[in-house]
Structure formats: structure tokens, C-alpha cells
Amino acid sequence: MFLRFILALLPIIWLAVALSVLKLPAYKVCPLALILTILLALFYWKSPGVDVLTGGVEGAVMGLWPISLVIVAAVFAYNLTVRTGAMDTIKRMLTAVTCDKRVLVLIIAWGFGGFMEGMAGFGTAVAIPAGILCGLGFNPIQAALVCLVANATPTAFGSIGIPTITAASVTGLDASHTAVVVVLQLALMVVATPLIMVMMLGSGPKALKGVWHIALGSGIAFVIPEFITARFVGAELPAVTGSVVCMAVTILLSKVLLRRSDPSYALPDAEEQGAPLTIRSALLAWSPFILILVFLLLTSNLVPPIHDVLAVIKSDIPIYTGPEASPYTISWVNTPGVLIFLAAILGGCLQKAGARVMGQVLAATVKQMSKTMITLVSILAAAKIMGYCGMTSDIAAFLVAATGSCYPFVAPLIGSIGTFVTGSATSASVLFAGLQAETAGALGMDSVWLVAANTIGATAGKIISPQSISIATAATGIVGQESKILRSSIGYYVLFVAVFGLTALLGHPLMALAQ
């Protein structure tokens, strides 16, 4: 079992070493990880060659549709607002609220990013906020890092709650009850994340001076409506309601409590960005993003008449040939990438961008994203092969056997490994939620508790997932610096997964007493 564990870890070890120690770019590292995975699957796990091939092809197709599609669409929407000059208007609007970077990062990366994650997911919550922060004058690496950390906890309820709903579905649990437990386990880090984000902008705790109450209020304003929504509405909207309330409260608190901004955290040329704006110009500037949110909401399962009609426009394509294979489904309309493209094009038309301009921006965006697409396709192909041949489950099985009664501490770690490999909290739920439920039964624990621990661990994995890091570097124009991002983000990942592990280990007895 130990040998299988070590060998199954080799692609992950290669990714970590190549990115953080050798400092190689992700688009070179991930194809080599794919080759290593193929060799292990063929010669140690003895998977049939056709199954390895088709499993990899399925992952590659997933890397293109919907993952690359949605990221290209999100970056295209941002780039188009820059080309039309609308981003200058957005910058003036945001700096009319405050010129303090610490507060702006709470509004954009934490609040708006949480909303994008709750509505769309698939990397939009990193790509769009990171692009806006760069447009405001943030350091690109700093913008990428802070958006990766901000995107962690909302991921549990990304894309209208899919990760948590999937975890409950796989294990036969009640989705609403599971959502409540997920929020309880996330609560401490939801409150702490805005404080951490502010400290990331400066020299540690000193950066909190003058804004600590705003950051604390921003976290509390997120978690309370998140819990209420999970408790009384369900698993679909906790991140959406939490982020909306959070943005409103953060803006209000900044107006009331931020008496004097620290000049060291002021935006460059902030005094030039405060010109008065009309409602019409503001709506035009934000129109692509407003349309994105409207389209995503109207086509979600919250609006069944529209969702159900569009959901049937799909193709079920048999790709993987292994045991219990199921066709790969491509939704041609009701998928975030297509909807974001439509919103961006309509928004561009409203902003007087012609077809020629849009074509130029799209071509430049595809070129900008080409290396990221190589990364996404190769890492998802490797992830599919690891999952199908049993490598991923062997990693989890060893951790279960090795930890015994202390297993709840490593339950979030297993979820984070799932997200690190696949880039998706939903995939982590598919891979490991069943294992968590079975282990809970063997340990005499509440299965909901460990299934929730897997989900919150999956959110921590987003911070260091090569897929997420590639999206962040592409959105901020620093492709090739993934190694620097990984080295800088690994400490935050360790913090999140350790806190989640302690929560899972120590919190369960308290919950048992409460019940």
C-alpha cells in the first residue's frame, strides 16, 4: 500500500518540485506530468492502453470545454472593457468608494469574486477580479495571490452550490443539511480570510491598522447570510447571498469607519480617477459584467423554464472506454463560457466596439491564453487518468489506513489533493466523498461531518491548484511565473488545510453533543 501511495504521488511531487524548486513554467511542467502519469498507469497500475488513451482524451476535452472556454471568455470580457475604455470608468467608480487598496481588494477580490464563484465558478472568480485589480494598478503577482486566497472558501458553493450538492448526491445525504455543516466548518476561515487578504498587501498585521474592523466586518457579513441561506434555502445560493451582503457591508463600513486612508496603500494616480460619473456611463462600463450575472442567473436551475429548455441542447459523446464508462456531456448553450461570451459581445456593442475590434481583442486573448490552455488540457488529462486507473484512490486509501482515529484531521487534506490534481472542488467530491462517508461509518462518526470536511478541504486545494494558478497568471499577464505564485501561496494553503483539519478533528465532538 505504501509503495502504491508513493508511486501515485509521483506526478504531484513532480508538479510541486518543478514549479516551486526548479521554477519551470506550468505549460512545460504539466505535459511532463501527463507523460509520467501515462507511464505509471500503463506499467504499474496495468490499465489497458485504450482506457488510458481515452481517459486522457476525456480530460483534454474537459480542459477545452468548458474550462478553457470559460477562462478565455472571462479574460476576453475584461480585455474588451480595457480596449473600449470602459475599464477607466470602472476604475473611477471604484476609487470613488475608496482609494485604499486594502478596502478595494475586499470589495473586488472577496465580495465580487465570491459572487462570480457562486454564480459561475470555473475560474471566473480569479480571472475577472484579478484583471480588474491589475487595471487599478495592483502589482500583478499580488493581485493573482490575493484572488487565489479569496477564491478558496466560496468554492464550496461555486456554480450555484454544485460541489456541496455533488458531495451530498454521491453519498446519499441531504444537500441542505450538508450545506449547513459545510458552512459551520468554513466559518472560522470565512471570517479570517479578509483579514489575511489585507495582511497580504502589506507587512503582516501592520497592514490591518485602520481597516481591521472593516475586514472583520466583511468576513462576518459573508458568513452570517451564508449560514442563514444554507439553513433555510439550501445549498445553491450561500456564496451568492454571502457575497452580495458582504459587498454592501464592506462599502458601508468603509464610508463610515475609514476616516483617513494610509498613503502607503493608496492607488497610484488615485487623485486622477475621481471624476464625476453619470449613471448612464457607469451602466455602460459595467454592462458586460451586469449581463454576465443576468445571463448566469436566468439560465441557472433557479429559473427552471429557461434552464430546462437550454439544458437539452447538448451532446453526449462516448470517450472513455473503461469500466462503468459514461458519455461525456457537452452543453452547447447553457454553460458559463458561452454565456460569458454572449454577454461580453453584447456589452461590447453597447460600448460601441465594432466586429473588427472584437475580433482583434479575441485573437489577442486566445494568444494570451494559449500557454494556459496547454496547462489546463494536460493537467486535466493527467487527472482523469489518475482517477480512472486508481492512483487517486490509492493515495486516499493509504492516508485512511495510516491515520486511524486521527483521520478527521487529514480528511480535508484528502479533499485538497482532489482539487490540486483536478482543479475542481466538484471533482474532489466525486473522487472522495464516498470514501469519506465509508470511513465515517468505520470510525462511528457522522458521515455528514466527514463529507463536509472533504468539501472544505477541496476549497483549500484551489489556492495551489496548477489550474487555478495558470488562470491567475494568464489574467494578470504574468504567464511563466507560476512557480513564484506557487511558492508564495503554499503557506496559505498549509494554513487553511491545517485549520480545516483541526476543525474536523476537534469540532465533531462538539457537534455530537449539540445533537
QUINOR-V236292 format. One record per backbone hydrogen bond with DSSP energy under -0.5 kcal/mol. NH is the residue of the N-H (numbers start at 1). CO is the residue of the C=O. E is the energy in kcal/mol with one decimal. If there is no record, write none. Layout:
# QUINOR-V236292
nh->NH co->CO e->E
nh->NH co->CO e->E
This chain:
# QUINOR-V236292
nh->5 co->1 e->-2.2
nh->6 co->2 e->-2.6
nh->7 co->3 e->-2.7
nh->8 co->4 e->-2.5
nh->9 co->5 e->-1.4
nh->10 co->6 e->-0.7
nh->10 co->7 e->-0.9
nh->13 co->9 e->-3.1
nh->14 co->10 e->-2.9
nh->15 co->11 e->-2.1
nh->16 co->12 e->-2.5
nh->17 co->13 e->-2.9
nh->18 co->14 e->-2.9
nh->19 co->15 e->-2.1
nh->20 co->16 e->-2.4
nh->21 co->17 e->-2.3
nh->22 co->17 e->-2.4
nh->24 co->18 e->-2.7
nh->28 co->25 e->-1.5
nh->29 co->25 e->-1.8
nh->30 co->26 e->-2.6
nh->32 co->28 e->-0.8
nh->33 co->29 e->-1.9
nh->34 co->30 e->-2.2
nh->35 co->31 e->-2.1
nh->36 co->32 e->-2.4
nh->37 co->33 e->-2.3
nh->38 co->34 e->-2.4
nh->39 co->35 e->-2.3
nh->40 co->36 e->-2.2
nh->41 co->37 e->-2.6
nh->42 co->38 e->-2.3
nh->43 co->39 e->-2.7
nh->44 co->40 e->-2.1
nh->45 co->40 e->-2.3
nh->47 co->41 e->-2.8
nh->52 co->48 e->-2.2
nh->53 co->49 e->-2.6
nh->54 co->50 e->-2.7
nh->55 co->51 e->-2.4
nh->56 co->52 e->-2.2
nh->57 co->53 e->-2.4
nh->58 co->54 e->-2.4
nh->59 co->55 e->-1.9
nh->60 co->56 e->-2.5
nh->61 co->57 e->-2.8
nh->62 co->58 e->-2.3
nh->63 co->59 e->-2.2
nh->64 co->60 e->-1.4
nh->65 co->61 e->-3.6
nh->67 co->62 e->-1.7
nh->68 co->63 e->-2.1
nh->69 co->64 e->-1.5
nh->70 co->66 e->-2.4
nh->71 co->67 e->-1.9
nh->72 co->68 e->-2.9
nh->73 co->69 e->-2.3
nh->74 co->70 e->-2.3
nh->75 co->71 e->-2.6
nh->76 co->72 e->-2.5
nh->77 co->73 e->-2.3
nh->78 co->74 e->-1.9
nh->79 co->75 e->-3.2
nh->80 co->76 e->-2.5
nh->81 co->77 e->-1.5
nh->82 co->78 e->-1.7
nh->83 co->79 e->-2.4
nh->84 co->80 e->-2.4
nh->85 co->81 e->-0.5
nh->85 co->82 e->-0.7
nh->86 co->81 e->-0.8
nh->87 co->81 e->-2.2
nh->88 co->85 e->-0.8
nh->89 co->85 e->-0.9
nh->90 co->86 e->-2.3
nh->91 co->87 e->-2.5
nh->92 co->88 e->-2.0
nh->93 co->89 e->-2.2
nh->94 co->90 e->-2.6
nh->95 co->91 e->-2.5
nh->96 co->92 e->-1.0
nh->97 co->93 e->-0.8
nh->97 co->94 e->-0.8
nh->98 co->94 e->-1.7
nh->101 co->99 e->-0.6
nh->101 co->265 e->-3.3
nh->103 co->100 e->-0.6
nh->104 co->100 e->-2.3
nh->105 co->101 e->-2.4
nh->106 co->102 e->-0.8
nh->107 co->103 e->-2.0
nh->108 co->104 e->-3.0
nh->109 co->105 e->-1.0
nh->110 co->105 e->-1.5
nh->111 co->106 e->-2.4
nh->112 co->107 e->-2.7
nh->113 co->108 e->-1.6
nh->114 co->110 e->-1.4
nh->115 co->111 e->-1.8
nh->116 co->112 e->-2.4
nh->117 co->113 e->-2.4
nh->118 co->114 e->-2.5
nh->119 co->115 e->-2.0
nh->120 co->116 e->-3.2
nh->121 co->116 e->-1.7
nh->124 co->121 e->-2.0
nh->126 co->123 e->-1.2
nh->127 co->123 e->-2.8
nh->128 co->124 e->-1.9
nh->129 co->124 e->-0.6
nh->130 co->126 e->-1.8
nh->131 co->127 e->-1.9
nh->132 co->128 e->-2.3
nh->133 co->129 e->-2.6
nh->134 co->130 e->-2.2
nh->135 co->131 e->-2.1
nh->136 co->132 e->-1.5
nh->137 co->133 e->-0.6
nh->137 co->134 e->-1.2
nh->138 co->133 e->-2.3
nh->143 co->139 e->-2.8
nh->144 co->140 e->-2.6
nh->145 co->141 e->-2.5
nh->146 co->142 e->-2.5
nh->147 co->143 e->-1.8
nh->148 co->144 e->-1.9
nh->149 co->145 e->-2.2
nh->150 co->146 e->-2.3
nh->151 co->147 e->-1.8
nh->152 co->149 e->-1.3
nh->154 co->150 e->-0.6
nh->155 co->151 e->-0.7
nh->155 co->152 e->-1.4
nh->156 co->153 e->-1.4
nh->157 co->154 e->-1.8
nh->158 co->155 e->-1.9
nh->159 co->117 e->-2.8
nh->160 co->118 e->-3.0
nh->161 co->157 e->-1.4
nh->162 co->158 e->-1.6
nh->162 co->159 e->-0.5
nh->163 co->158 e->-0.5
nh->164 co->156 e->-1.0
nh->165 co->161 e->-2.6
nh->166 co->162 e->-3.0
nh->167 co->163 e->-2.0
nh->168 co->164 e->-2.2
nh->169 co->165 e->-2.4
nh->170 co->166 e->-2.8
nh->171 co->167 e->-1.3
nh->172 co->168 e->-0.8
nh->172 co->169 e->-0.7
nh->173 co->168 e->-2.3
nh->178 co->174 e->-2.4
nh->179 co->175 e->-2.4
nh->180 co->176 e->-2.0
nh->181 co->177 e->-2.0
nh->182 co->178 e->-2.4
nh->183 co->179 e->-2.3
nh->184 co->180 e->-2.2
nh->185 co->181 e->-2.2
nh->186 co->182 e->-2.0
nh->187 co->183 e->-1.7
nh->189 co->186 e->-0.7
nh->190 co->186 e->-2.1
nh->191 co->187 e->-2.2
nh->192 co->188 e->-1.9
nh->193 co->189 e->-2.3
nh->194 co->190 e->-0.7
nh->195 co->191 e->-0.5
nh->196 co->192 e->-2.4
nh->197 co->193 e->-2.9
nh->198 co->194 e->-2.0
nh->199 co->195 e->-2.1
nh->200 co->196 e->-1.8
nh->201 co->197 e->-0.7
nh->201 co->198 e->-1.1
nh->202 co->199 e->-1.0
nh->204 co->199 e->-1.1
nh->204 co->202 e->-1.3
nh->206 co->203 e->-1.0
nh->207 co->204 e->-2.1
nh->208 co->205 e->-1.8
nh->209 co->206 e->-1.5
nh->211 co->208 e->-2.1
nh->212 co->208 e->-1.7
nh->215 co->211 e->-2.6
nh->216 co->212 e->-2.7
nh->217 co->213 e->-2.2
nh->218 co->214 e->-2.1
nh->219 co->215 e->-1.8
nh->220 co->216 e->-2.4
nh->221 co->217 e->-2.7
nh->222 co->218 e->-0.7
nh->222 co->219 e->-0.5
nh->223 co->219 e->-2.2
nh->224 co->220 e->-2.1
nh->226 co->222 e->-1.4
nh->227 co->223 e->-2.4
nh->228 co->224 e->-2.5
nh->229 co->225 e->-2.6
nh->230 co->226 e->-2.1
nh->231 co->227 e->-2.5
nh->232 co->228 e->-2.5
nh->233 co->229 e->-2.6
nh->234 co->229 e->-2.4
nh->241 co->237 e->-2.6
nh->242 co->238 e->-2.2
nh->243 co->239 e->-2.1
nh->244 co->240 e->-2.1
nh->245 co->241 e->-2.3
nh->246 co->242 e->-2.2
nh->247 co->243 e->-2.6
nh->248 co->244 e->-2.0
nh->249 co->245 e->-2.7
nh->250 co->246 e->-2.8
nh->251 co->247 e->-2.3
nh->252 co->248 e->-2.3
nh->253 co->249 e->-3.1
nh->254 co->250 e->-2.2
nh->255 co->251 e->-1.8
nh->256 co->252 e->-1.9
nh->257 co->253 e->-3.5
nh->258 co->253 e->-0.6
nh->258 co->254 e->-1.0
nh->259 co->257 e->-1.6
nh->265 co->262 e->-2.2
nh->266 co->263 e->-1.6
nh->267 co->99 e->-1.6
nh->270 co->267 e->-1.4
nh->272 co->269 e->-1.3
nh->273 co->270 e->-1.7
nh->274 co->271 e->-0.6
nh->282 co->278 e->-2.0
nh->283 co->279 e->-2.7
nh->284 co->280 e->-2.4
nh->285 co->281 e->-2.1
nh->286 co->282 e->-2.1
nh->287 co->283 e->-0.7
nh->287 co->284 e->-0.6
nh->289 co->286 e->-0.6
nh->290 co->286 e->-2.7
nh->291 co->287 e->-2.8
nh->292 co->288 e->-1.9
nh->293 co->289 e->-2.0
nh->294 co->290 e->-2.4
nh->295 co->291 e->-3.0
nh->296 co->292 e->-2.5
nh->297 co->293 e->-2.1
nh->298 co->294 e->-2.8
nh->299 co->295 e->-1.9
nh->300 co->297 e->-1.0
nh->303 co->300 e->-2.0
nh->306 co->303 e->-0.9
nh->307 co->303 e->-2.4
nh->308 co->304 e->-3.0
nh->309 co->305 e->-0.8
nh->310 co->306 e->-2.2
nh->311 co->307 e->-2.3
nh->312 co->308 e->-0.7
nh->312 co->309 e->-0.6
nh->313 co->310 e->-1.6
nh->314 co->312 e->-1.7
nh->315 co->330 e->-2.1
nh->317 co->315 e->-0.7
nh->317 co->328 e->-3.2
nh->318 co->316 e->-0.6
nh->319 co->317 e->-0.5
nh->325 co->322 e->-1.3
nh->328 co->317 e->-3.2
nh->329 co->327 e->-0.5
nh->330 co->315 e->-2.8
nh->331 co->329 e->-0.6
nh->332 co->313 e->-1.9
nh->332 co->330 e->-0.6
nh->333 co->313 e->-0.7
nh->334 co->310 e->-0.5
nh->335 co->333 e->-2.4
nh->338 co->335 e->-0.6
nh->339 co->335 e->-2.0
nh->340 co->336 e->-2.7
nh->341 co->337 e->-2.2
nh->342 co->338 e->-2.4
nh->343 co->339 e->-2.4
nh->344 co->340 e->-2.7
nh->345 co->341 e->-2.5
nh->346 co->342 e->-2.5
nh->347 co->343 e->-2.8
nh->348 co->344 e->-2.6
nh->349 co->345 e->-2.2
nh->350 co->346 e->-2.2
nh->351 co->347 e->-1.5
nh->352 co->349 e->-1.8
nh->353 co->348 e->-2.9
nh->354 co->352 e->-0.6
nh->358 co->354 e->-2.4
nh->359 co->355 e->-2.5
nh->360 co->356 e->-2.2
nh->361 co->357 e->-2.5
nh->362 co->358 e->-2.8
nh->363 co->359 e->-2.5
nh->364 co->360 e->-2.3
nh->365 co->361 e->-2.3
nh->366 co->362 e->-2.7
nh->367 co->363 e->-2.1
nh->368 co->364 e->-2.4
nh->369 co->365 e->-2.1
nh->370 co->366 e->-0.7
nh->370 co->367 e->-0.8
nh->373 co->369 e->-2.5
nh->374 co->370 e->-1.8
nh->375 co->371 e->-1.9
nh->376 co->372 e->-2.7
nh->377 co->373 e->-2.7
nh->378 co->374 e->-2.1
nh->379 co->375 e->-2.5
nh->380 co->376 e->-2.1
nh->381 co->377 e->-1.8
nh->382 co->378 e->-2.2
nh->383 co->379 e->-2.2
nh->384 co->380 e->-2.3
nh->385 co->381 e->-2.0
nh->386 co->382 e->-2.6
nh->387 co->383 e->-2.3
nh->388 co->384 e->-2.8
nh->389 co->385 e->-2.5
nh->390 co->386 e->-0.8
nh->391 co->386 e->-1.1
nh->392 co->386 e->-1.6
nh->394 co->390 e->-1.7
nh->395 co->391 e->-1.6
nh->396 co->392 e->-1.8
nh->397 co->393 e->-2.7
nh->398 co->394 e->-1.9
nh->399 co->395 e->-1.8
nh->400 co->396 e->-2.2
nh->401 co->397 e->-2.3
nh->402 co->398 e->-2.4
nh->403 co->399 e->-1.3
nh->404 co->400 e->-1.3
nh->406 co->403 e->-2.0
nh->407 co->404 e->-1.8
nh->409 co->406 e->-1.7
nh->410 co->406 e->-0.6
nh->410 co->407 e->-1.6
nh->411 co->407 e->-1.2
nh->412 co->408 e->-0.6
nh->414 co->410 e->-2.0
nh->415 co->411 e->-1.7
nh->416 co->412 e->-2.4
nh->417 co->413 e->-2.0
nh->418 co->414 e->-1.8
nh->419 co->415 e->-1.6
nh->420 co->416 e->-2.7
nh->421 co->417 e->-2.4
nh->422 co->418 e->-2.1
nh->423 co->419 e->-3.0
nh->428 co->424 e->-1.7
nh->429 co->425 e->-1.7
nh->430 co->426 e->-2.1
nh->431 co->427 e->-2.7
nh->432 co->428 e->-2.3
nh->433 co->429 e->-2.0
nh->436 co->432 e->-2.4
nh->437 co->433 e->-2.2
nh->438 co->434 e->-2.4
nh->439 co->435 e->-2.5
nh->440 co->436 e->-2.2
nh->441 co->437 e->-1.8
nh->442 co->438 e->-1.9
nh->443 co->439 e->-2.1
nh->444 co->440 e->-0.7
nh->444 co->441 e->-0.7
nh->445 co->440 e->-3.0
nh->449 co->446 e->-0.7
nh->450 co->446 e->-1.2
nh->451 co->447 e->-2.4
nh->452 co->448 e->-2.4
nh->453 co->449 e->-1.8
nh->454 co->450 e->-1.9
nh->455 co->451 e->-1.6
nh->456 co->452 e->-2.5
nh->457 co->453 e->-2.1
nh->458 co->454 e->-1.9
nh->459 co->455 e->-1.2
nh->460 co->456 e->-1.2
nh->461 co->457 e->-1.7
nh->462 co->458 e->-0.8
nh->462 co->459 e->-0.7
nh->463 co->460 e->-1.5
nh->464 co->461 e->-0.7
nh->465 co->461 e->-0.9
nh->466 co->420 e->-0.6
nh->469 co->465 e->-2.7
nh->470 co->466 e->-2.4
nh->471 co->467 e->-1.9
nh->472 co->468 e->-2.4
nh->473 co->469 e->-2.5
nh->474 co->470 e->-2.2
nh->475 co->471 e->-2.4
nh->476 co->472 e->-1.5
nh->477 co->474 e->-0.8
nh->478 co->473 e->-2.8
nh->481 co->478 e->-2.0
nh->485 co->481 e->-1.8
nh->486 co->482 e->-2.8
nh->487 co->483 e->-2.4
nh->488 co->484 e->-1.8
nh->489 co->485 e->-2.0
nh->490 co->486 e->-1.7
nh->493 co->489 e->-2.1
nh->494 co->490 e->-2.4
nh->495 co->491 e->-2.1
nh->496 co->492 e->-2.6
nh->497 co->493 e->-2.9
nh->498 co->494 e->-2.2
nh->499 co->495 e->-2.4
nh->500 co->496 e->-2.6
nh->501 co->497 e->-2.0
nh->502 co->498 e->-2.5
nh->503 co->499 e->-2.4
nh->504 co->500 e->-2.5
nh->505 co->501 e->-2.3
nh->506 co->502 e->-3.0
nh->507 co->503 e->-2.1
nh->508 co->504 e->-0.6
nh->510 co->506 e->-0.6
nh->511 co->507 e->-2.2
nh->512 co->508 e->-2.7
nh->513 co->509 e->-2.1
nh->514 co->510 e->-2.1
nh->515 co->511 e->-1.9
